[in-house]
């Protein structure tokens, strides 16, 4: 097995590779409730008190039938009814308190799950995101968490409430009349026995349903993004995409129907038992009453108990059990993500880099995104602090890979990447990336204001600092011309701006960060010749005194570099200044002639 974490991730998270099924542990689910012990204790107290209060109406009903009415005492009836009404008011009050506390616990747990999941995903390596569909990730973060909302926020309380209600009711019934209590329990086994097979079937279908929802979410993400919808329209593929979505939706519909129908006869039989049970109690209780062994009021109270406090809660527990078993498939998916190893680990004694000088060295580095293909092979070079190093070569030569290993987006599978003499695997990621600024060819802007996008690099930046950075990136004049200035909303991924404007904002953002090491990956590729000249002038000032790794085919950046590395198939085949490489008349000179023959260069 290769030791590089990047290589391990790229081979591990492929959509076509089946994942090992991992059962959810009940203890782990129960651990979600641990931070809310005090609230749960209060909820339990409310449940017990409400359950005990719930016994009183049945007792009062029996008293009215067997005592007050035979005594012809309306006063006793008033007292008994008053007690019933008082019990109802108290039960309502405790129910409100219980509902509030239950909401605090449930919503707190949901917040914790979402935060843990999103925070965990933020620490995942880039290889995970390049190997996983965005729709699947979004589905787990959003829909999967929403699907366990009901289980987390209400199920535990419902289970405890029903259990306490059943226990207190059974105690009262056996104290009153053990014969009638036994008769009342006759139908209970028929409500429980089929539960296991039904739950297992629902679990399997629920798991397949969630996977199908991943597919729908992925299609939605891909086709309704700006880039996706542009592609669809440019190839006139609207009808194809509609058919594809319909077919996937049909499969999901079939699974949802099967899920809804699983155990339907079982649940219907449970409902039937709620009717059959009281009939049996009337039959047995009537037989005892005819023989003078039981009062009618007790039978009436028993009927009330078994309908409202025995069969009803038992049926509810059966339904909850089915829901929980079904929800386990969703818990499994969430925990599967939470159990994934996060970004390249840091050793316990990781070094914190302070006052970075910017010395960059690759020492016999080998790396590949998969085991089948090596991108960098035994690569070594050294960039001194403050130097501008340009990497040139054909597409696929490994230039961008070099810049991704410096901030440790991936780890070398052999050799070492050194910053100021420290192997990047021995330093903290936060201190390493704090002093590295990156501008890539594909600029990403949040759907927010220009000011908010700039302050992403420095949250406490003042307005004057924003203006200075924007001016240096040659974008301030454009921003100032907008009606809302720096408060202008840039739109989804910044698509309200042109490519050149987005790129200049990205450069201004990294200027605001003021990093010691600067990585420019085709940073001026989206600019026309006029804007390129203005931006290049700003970049020349910004790169002065900083260690800069530049990937560019544009002549100006290559000419001004202190050292140029020419790469072919993951190796450096030439190195030197522009003038030295031209004079050498090798690979760089050939590249120069093919790409820049029509440009006039003063070296």
Secondary structure by P-SEA (a helix, b strand, c coil): ccccaaaaaaacccccccccbbbbbaaaaaaccccaaaaaaaaaaaaaaaaaaaaaaaaaaaaaaccccccccaaaaaaaaaaaaaaaaaaaaaaaaaaaaaaaaaaaaaaaaaaaaaaaaaaccaaaaaaccaaaaaaaacaaaaaaccccccaaaaaaaaaaaaaaaaaaaaaacaaaaaaaaccccccccaaaaaaaaaaaaaaaaaaaaaaaaaaaaaaacaaaaaaaaaacaaaaaaaaaaaaaaaaaaaaaaaaacaaaaaaaaaaaaaaaaaaaaaaaaaaaaaccccaaaaaaaaaaaacccaaaaaaaaaaaaaaaaaaaaaaaaaaaaacccccccccbbbbbccccbbbbbcbbbbbcccccccccbbbbbbcccbbbbbbbcccccaaaaaaaaaccccccccccccccccccccccccccccbbbbccccccccccaaaaaacccccccaaaaaaaaaaaccaaaaaacccccccccccccccccaaaaaaaaaaaaaaacccbbbbccccccccaaaaaaaaaaaaaaacccbbbbbcccaaaaaaccbbbbbccccccccccaaaaaaaccaaaaaaaaccccccccc
